[in-house]
Amino acid sequence: MKYDVEKQELTIDDVRALVPLIDGKLDLHIFVDRTGIEVFAAGGEVFMPINYNLEQANQFFSIHVDGGKAILENFELYKLKSIW
């Protein structure tokens, strides 16, 4: 996942969407599971469902910012148990 500050563009696995900053901040709600990533951005005005199959051996996920600085103000992580 990468955000370009100048273009105000979010890129996930070569899928791009315009995501405006709100009061100079990027608001993201990210849901990741084995079959995909769902991102709600800009107060819910942007929705990005991405089919992304994570390999069992590589469950690495990262966020990058291009064209500016980023300060992570709030981060919450919830690990859910399997329903199977």
Buried (B, 14 or more C-beta within 10 A) or exposed (E): BEBBBEEBBBBBEEBEBEBEEEEEEBBBEBEBEEEBBEBBBBEEEBEBEBEBEBEEEEEEEEBEBEEEEEEEEEEEEEEEEEEE
